[in-house]
Amino acid sequence: MTRRRASQAGSVLIVALLVLVVLTLLGLSGISNTVMQERMARNMQEALSAFQAAEAGLRDGEEDVRMNINPATVFDTSCTNGLCEPSDTGYDVWATTVLVDWDTDTNTRIYGAGTGVTALQEVDRQPAYIIERLQVVERGGSIVTGFVSQPPSEWYRVTSKGYGRQGQSEAMVQSVVRR
């Protein structure tokens, strides 16, 4: 028996070390998985923050149209002060950096500047938006006797860009407003 014990001496140590290595690898894998999930959650929060800021900018732009834009408001093809005439060459004004530079807020309107709402908290930058005059729709008369025709409608496209908490995410949304 002593000879058998001598040949088995140290085998428990080897088994214990193997088990310890396996447990260490499992622990490292769990930590790596947790770190990855935390990064995904943070990125999702950043993207949602940018989207919510863009939505707030869109609502501010729509309110700006209701409060400050009228038929006498000057719109031009160079988007001065974020008031744009549609392009006659077929490109989308909001998608080009020639006229509207979203990174430097050139030719844009800043959140709250036209409506007086307070600045958003916990965003890297305040949302910016542009207003494009789309068309004036003339409403004709009616064949129904006594029906009063409606005044012409003006249509505007509001495009807003919002930024996340750390500025790593951007979101852009649009709406069309009739006035």
Backbone bond lengths (Angstrom), bond angles and torsions (degrees), N, CA, C in turn:
res aa  C-N    CA-C-N  psi(-1)  N-CA   C-N-CA  omega(-1)  CA-C   N-CA-C  phi
1 M - - - 1.436 - - 1.520 111.90 -
2 T 1.255 117.68 -35.55 1.453 120.38 -178.80 1.530 110.63 -65.95
3 R 1.333 115.17 -34.30 1.448 117.42 178.17 1.535 109.99 -67.47
4 R 1.330 116.90 -37.69 1.458 121.86 179.63 1.534 109.96 -67.88
5 R 1.314 115.75 -40.74 1.458 119.69 178.35 1.524 111.03 -64.86
6 A 1.223 118.65 -38.11 1.457 122.64 -179.72 1.523 110.40 -65.17
7 S 1.345 117.10 -36.45 1.466 119.52 179.91 1.528 111.22 -74.40
8 Q 1.338 116.84 -22.91 1.463 120.27 179.35 1.523 112.23 -93.85
9 A 1.268 119.43 -6.00 1.458 122.10 -178.61 1.523 109.18 -63.97
10 G 1.322 116.66 127.34 1.457 122.23 179.57 1.504 113.80 94.89
11 S 1.330 119.00 -12.51 1.463 119.94 179.84 1.532 110.88 -68.65
12 V 1.319 117.94 -32.20 1.463 121.30 177.51 1.529 109.18 -65.10
13 L 1.311 115.70 -37.75 1.460 119.97 179.12 1.530 110.77 -64.06
14 I 1.301 117.24 -41.61 1.468 121.24 180.00 1.522 110.29 -66.28
15 V 1.325 117.95 -43.54 1.469 122.30 178.48 1.528 109.72 -63.55
16 A 1.318 117.24 -43.50 1.468 121.12 -179.95 1.529 110.30 -63.42
17 L 1.339 117.40 -40.01 1.459 120.16 178.54 1.531 111.43 -66.14
18 L 1.320 117.41 -39.49 1.468 121.17 177.44 1.533 110.82 -63.56
19 V 1.324 116.50 -43.74 1.461 120.40 178.16 1.532 109.79 -62.96
20 L 1.318 117.46 -41.16 1.456 121.83 178.86 1.531 111.42 -63.49
21 V 1.336 117.41 -40.12 1.462 121.21 177.40 1.534 110.38 -64.30
22 V 1.326 117.69 -43.38 1.468 122.10 179.13 1.528 109.79 -62.43
23 L 1.331 117.38 -45.69 1.464 120.71 179.13 1.530 111.48 -64.03
24 T 1.302 117.75 -37.30 1.462 121.48 177.72 1.522 110.44 -64.66
25 L 1.335 116.97 -44.36 1.468 120.42 177.90 1.523 111.43 -62.86
26 L 1.318 117.41 -41.14 1.467 120.38 176.69 1.524 111.09 -63.09
27 G 1.297 117.61 -41.47 1.466 121.69 178.11 1.519 112.11 -63.61
28 L 1.333 116.59 -44.59 1.466 120.29 177.94 1.521 111.74 -64.09
29 S 1.313 116.66 -38.11 1.459 120.95 177.12 1.530 110.66 -63.97
30 G 1.312 116.93 -42.09 1.467 121.02 178.31 1.521 111.86 -64.35
31 I 1.323 116.81 -41.14 1.469 120.62 178.57 1.518 110.06 -65.62
32 S 1.325 117.16 -43.29 1.461 121.07 179.04 1.525 110.70 -61.09
33 N 1.316 116.51 -42.51 1.460 121.50 178.77 1.528 110.63 -63.12
34 T 1.313 117.76 -42.58 1.461 122.14 179.71 1.524 111.10 -64.59
35 V 1.325 116.98 -42.66 1.462 120.84 178.67 1.525 110.22 -62.98
36 M 1.323 117.23 -41.43 1.465 121.11 179.12 1.528 110.92 -63.87
37 Q 1.308 117.74 -43.12 1.462 120.99 179.08 1.526 111.21 -65.72
38 E 1.317 117.16 -36.45 1.460 120.57 177.92 1.533 110.50 -65.76
39 R 1.320 117.51 -40.67 1.464 120.96 177.31 1.525 110.90 -64.02
40 M 1.324 116.78 -42.25 1.465 120.01 178.94 1.523 110.57 -62.82
41 A 1.320 117.32 -41.86 1.464 121.08 178.99 1.527 110.57 -64.86
42 R 1.315 117.53 -41.11 1.465 121.25 179.24 1.533 110.46 -65.23
43 N 1.335 117.45 -42.11 1.456 120.67 177.98 1.528 111.39 -64.78
44 M 1.316 116.79 -39.25 1.457 120.34 177.82 1.528 110.41 -65.30
45 Q 1.307 117.09 -40.81 1.467 121.13 178.00 1.527 110.21 -64.21
46 E 1.306 117.22 -40.19 1.463 121.89 178.00 1.531 110.49 -62.94
47 A 1.334 117.01 -44.92 1.467 121.21 179.71 1.530 111.14 -65.20
48 L 1.317 117.13 -42.02 1.465 120.36 178.49 1.521 111.31 -65.92
49 S 1.310 117.23 -37.25 1.459 120.97 177.18 1.529 110.33 -62.95
50 A 1.322 117.51 -42.10 1.467 121.60 177.63 1.525 110.85 -64.17
51 F 1.325 116.43 -42.32 1.464 120.14 179.65 1.525 110.95 -64.23
52 Q 1.321 117.08 -43.35 1.466 120.31 179.19 1.526 111.07 -65.33
53 A 1.326 117.57 -37.04 1.465 120.42 176.75 1.529 110.34 -65.84
54 A 1.336 117.06 -40.85 1.463 120.72 177.81 1.526 110.76 -63.47
55 E 1.327 116.63 -41.46 1.470 120.61 176.90 1.526 111.23 -62.34
56 A 1.327 116.90 -41.87 1.467 120.19 177.91 1.526 110.11 -63.58
57 G 1.330 117.10 -40.88 1.457 120.99 176.67 1.518 112.04 -63.53
58 L 1.331 116.59 -37.38 1.462 121.44 177.98 1.524 110.62 -64.19
59 R 1.316 116.65 -45.98 1.470 120.30 178.60 1.530 110.55 -63.71
60 D 1.329 116.91 -37.82 1.459 120.31 177.82 1.533 110.29 -65.51
61 G 1.328 116.95 -41.15 1.461 120.66 177.22 1.514 112.27 -64.10
62 E 1.336 117.17 -40.16 1.468 120.55 177.12 1.524 110.73 -63.18
63 E 1.315 115.91 -40.71 1.472 120.11 177.79 1.528 110.42 -68.01
64 D 1.310 117.45 -36.08 1.459 122.13 175.88 1.529 109.88 -59.90
65 V 1.340 117.39 -42.31 1.462 121.10 177.17 1.528 109.99 -60.74
66 R 1.314 116.91 -46.24 1.469 120.78 -178.07 1.533 112.15 -65.64
67 M 1.329 116.79 -38.99 1.459 120.93 -174.81 1.528 114.04 -84.99
68 N 1.321 117.42 -39.67 1.461 120.17 -165.60 1.523 116.21 -118.69
69 I 1.315 118.35 -14.26 1.455 119.90 -175.29 1.528 109.19 -98.12
70 N 1.317 116.22 131.86 1.462 121.36 177.06 1.522 107.95 -142.37
71 P 1.329 118.44 175.27 1.469 119.26 -177.48 1.527 114.20 -58.66
72 A 1.324 118.11 -22.77 1.463 120.53 -179.52 1.536 112.76 -85.59
73 T 1.330 117.37 -8.02 1.458 120.63 -179.48 1.527 109.89 -63.94
74 V 1.320 116.10 134.96 1.471 121.26 -176.67 1.522 109.96 -87.29
75 F 1.317 115.24 120.22 1.464 123.20 172.04 1.520 106.38 -112.25
76 D 1.335 117.55 145.37 1.458 118.96 176.53 1.525 110.25 -142.09
77 T 1.322 114.53 168.38 1.471 119.60 -176.32 1.516 112.74 -76.37
78 S 1.336 118.51 -8.61 1.468 120.07 176.11 1.525 111.93 -96.67
79 C 1.325 117.67 5.84 1.473 123.89 174.84 1.532 113.34 59.40
80 T 1.299 116.89 39.93 1.458 120.45 178.53 1.530 109.54 -59.59
81 N 1.334 115.94 129.52 1.476 122.72 -179.13 1.523 113.21 57.50
82 G 1.318 117.51 25.77 1.458 120.92 177.18 1.514 114.25 76.57
83 L 1.320 118.12 15.16 1.468 123.09 177.92 1.523 107.78 -108.46
84 C 1.323 116.21 107.25 1.458 121.56 -168.48 1.524 112.50 -115.38
85 E 1.322 114.81 138.22 1.458 120.91 165.76 1.526 106.07 -86.23
86 P 1.319 117.34 147.32 1.464 118.14 178.55 1.525 110.88 -63.42
87 S 1.305 115.10 151.03 1.459 121.07 -179.87 1.527 109.73 -71.55
88 D 1.312 115.93 138.37 1.463 119.50 175.84 1.525 111.38 -90.15
89 T 1.332 117.58 -2.02 1.467 121.08 178.70 1.522 112.17 -97.74
90 G 1.311 117.83 -1.00 1.451 120.60 173.25 1.514 116.49 96.76
91 Y 1.325 119.73 -6.02 1.456 119.37 178.81 1.526 109.91 -88.24
92 D 1.311 114.99 156.31 1.459 120.40 178.12 1.520 109.08 -81.40
93 V 1.316 116.28 125.13 1.464 121.24 -177.71 1.524 110.88 -59.09
94 W 1.316 117.25 -41.63 1.461 121.65 -175.70 1.524 112.46 -70.20
95 A 1.330 117.59 -19.53 1.461 120.32 -174.33 1.524 113.18 -94.12
96 T 1.304 117.70 -6.71 1.456 119.73 -177.65 1.527 110.42 -107.56
97 T 1.305 116.35 147.00 1.468 119.97 176.80 1.521 111.46 -95.51
98 V 1.328 117.26 4.14 1.461 120.45 177.79 1.526 109.59 -67.72
99 L 1.321 116.87 -45.72 1.458 121.22 -178.75 1.523 112.56 -97.89
100 V 1.317 115.77 -43.74 1.461 121.12 -175.14 1.520 108.65 -115.94
101 D 1.310 116.93 114.01 1.457 121.13 177.30 1.522 107.69 -105.36
102 W 1.309 115.12 100.70 1.467 120.63 -176.30 1.521 111.69 -65.83
103 D 1.332 117.94 -27.48 1.465 120.50 -177.40 1.524 112.83 -70.93
104 T 1.328 116.66 -32.48 1.470 119.82 -179.66 1.523 111.84 -110.30
105 D 1.325 116.43 5.34 1.472 122.52 -178.83 1.526 112.35 59.08
106 T 1.338 116.69 29.63 1.452 121.03 176.23 1.521 109.28 -73.84
107 N 1.333 116.33 128.50 1.461 123.19 179.67 1.531 112.68 59.97
108 T 1.304 116.83 36.78 1.460 121.34 174.36 1.526 108.66 -123.84
109 R 1.306 114.93 171.19 1.457 121.88 174.50 1.528 106.49 -112.60
110 I 1.313 116.76 135.84 1.462 121.58 -175.92 1.528 109.84 -92.59
111 Y 1.303 115.32 144.79 1.463 122.49 179.74 1.529 110.70 -49.79
112 G 1.315 115.87 126.50 1.455 121.88 175.16 1.508 115.26 86.84
113 A 1.338 118.54 -13.91 1.474 119.99 -176.20 1.528 111.57 -66.35
114 G 1.323 117.93 -36.31 1.458 120.59 -178.36 1.510 114.20 -95.54
115 T 1.316 116.62 -16.93 1.469 119.77 -175.17 1.517 113.32 -113.41
116 G 1.327 117.62 -16.64 1.453 120.73 178.98 1.515 115.10 81.09
117 V 1.333 118.68 10.12 1.466 119.67 177.92 1.523 109.46 -72.44
118 T 1.318 115.43 154.63 1.459 119.50 -177.79 1.522 110.39 -72.93
119 A 1.312 115.62 153.77 1.462 122.14 -177.83 1.525 110.99 -64.25
120 L 1.325 115.40 148.48 1.464 121.03 176.25 1.521 109.52 -70.99
121 Q 1.305 115.77 144.52 1.465 121.37 176.76 1.529 109.22 -97.32
122 E 1.300 116.24 156.72 1.466 123.96 173.99 1.520 113.78 59.15
123 V 1.332 116.60 38.66 1.461 121.20 169.36 1.520 107.54 -127.42
124 D 1.318 116.13 152.78 1.458 121.11 -179.09 1.527 111.20 -66.36
125 R 1.331 115.76 -43.32 1.467 122.40 178.25 1.513 108.51 -140.45
126 Q 1.312 116.45 154.35 1.454 120.94 176.23 1.530 108.94 -70.76
127 P 1.324 117.23 146.72 1.464 119.43 177.85 1.526 111.14 -61.83
128 A 1.309 115.43 152.74 1.467 122.24 175.97 1.521 107.46 -124.87
129 Y 1.324 116.25 152.80 1.458 119.64 179.54 1.521 110.47 -147.74
130 I 1.326 114.66 161.27 1.458 121.53 172.27 1.518 108.00 -125.76
131 I 1.309 115.50 157.10 1.460 121.85 177.51 1.523 106.87 -122.82
132 E 1.333 116.40 123.37 1.460 121.35 177.55 1.520 109.01 -108.91
133 R 1.328 116.52 130.30 1.463 119.75 173.71 1.522 106.29 -80.43
134 L 1.312 116.91 121.21 1.458 119.91 -176.66 1.517 111.93 -90.39
135 Q 1.329 117.21 -59.64 1.457 118.96 -177.68 1.515 109.57 -166.34
136 V 1.295 114.13 165.38 1.459 120.77 172.14 1.512 105.74 -112.50
137 V 1.313 115.92 123.05 1.455 120.92 -179.10 1.518 108.24 -101.13
138 E 1.321 115.11 115.74 1.462 119.95 176.52 1.515 108.42 -79.24
139 R 1.291 115.36 132.26 1.470 119.29 176.98 1.519 108.15 -101.64
140 G 1.305 115.47 124.72 1.458 120.58 -177.23 1.525 112.20 -80.31
141 G 1.304 113.98 176.62 1.458 120.94 178.29 1.518 110.71 -73.88
142 S 1.273 116.21 -179.36 1.452 121.84 -178.40 1.517 109.56 -121.03
143 I 1.321 116.07 152.03 1.454 119.64 175.53 1.523 110.97 -80.90
144 V 1.326 115.97 -9.13 1.456 120.69 179.00 1.524 108.50 -80.16
145 T 1.302 116.66 127.25 1.457 121.54 -179.33 1.523 110.09 -65.65
146 G 1.319 115.94 133.63 1.452 120.76 177.04 1.520 114.06 86.71
147 F 1.325 118.54 -4.18 1.465 121.05 179.82 1.520 108.82 -82.00
148 V 1.310 116.78 124.68 1.454 121.70 -178.81 1.523 109.11 -84.68
149 S 1.314 116.61 129.40 1.463 118.56 179.06 1.530 109.67 -72.44
150 Q 1.293 115.39 152.91 1.464 122.53 -176.97 1.524 110.26 -88.00
151 P 1.326 117.36 151.68 1.468 119.25 175.09 1.529 109.90 -68.03
152 P 1.324 117.71 162.13 1.472 119.77 -179.64 1.525 111.79 -62.91
153 S 1.327 114.90 151.10 1.464 121.15 178.45 1.518 109.73 -103.56
154 E 1.321 115.50 142.20 1.459 121.08 173.79 1.520 107.49 -110.04
155 W 1.326 115.93 137.06 1.458 121.66 -177.85 1.527 108.81 -116.56
156 Y 1.332 114.71 137.25 1.459 120.97 -179.64 1.524 108.98 -132.79
157 R 1.337 115.27 141.64 1.460 120.25 173.19 1.529 107.47 -104.99
158 V 1.327 115.73 124.79 1.464 121.76 177.34 1.524 106.97 -104.93
159 T 1.314 116.41 125.42 1.465 122.46 177.38 1.521 107.51 -118.43
160 S 1.322 115.84 125.66 1.465 120.70 -176.88 1.524 110.02 -123.66
161 K 1.326 114.45 144.13 1.462 120.37 176.48 1.519 108.30 -124.78
162 G 1.340 116.02 127.31 1.457 121.79 179.94 1.517 110.75 -116.26
163 Y 1.319 115.10 160.45 1.460 121.93 -176.37 1.517 109.50 -127.07
164 G 1.335 116.36 149.20 1.460 121.96 -178.78 1.517 112.96 -77.60
165 R 1.317 114.91 -173.33 1.461 120.55 -176.15 1.516 113.04 -66.55
166 Q 1.329 117.32 -40.13 1.460 121.08 179.71 1.523 112.31 -101.10
167 G 1.306 117.79 0.58 1.461 120.83 -178.66 1.510 113.59 78.72
168 Q 1.332 117.92 13.10 1.453 121.13 -179.28 1.524 112.00 -88.26
169 S 1.330 116.59 -14.83 1.461 120.85 -179.16 1.517 109.70 -124.10
170 E 1.324 114.56 146.33 1.451 122.13 175.54 1.515 107.81 -132.54
171 A 1.321 116.04 147.59 1.459 121.09 176.59 1.518 108.20 -138.61
172 M 1.323 116.23 143.47 1.452 120.95 179.35 1.521 108.60 -128.16
173 V 1.334 116.17 133.40 1.464 121.92 179.09 1.524 108.45 -134.55
174 Q 1.343 115.30 158.43 1.448 121.19 -179.88 1.513 110.48 -137.88
175 S 1.322 114.73 155.35 1.463 121.02 169.66 1.514 108.44 -149.70
176 V 1.310 115.69 161.55 1.448 121.93 177.73 1.519 107.09 -114.65
177 V 1.336 115.46 131.90 1.448 121.69 -175.89 1.522 108.65 -119.01
178 R 1.311 116.78 133.69 1.454 121.39 174.85 1.518 108.34 -102.77
179 R 1.293 115.67 134.88 1.457 119.33 178.97 1.495 109.14 -130.13
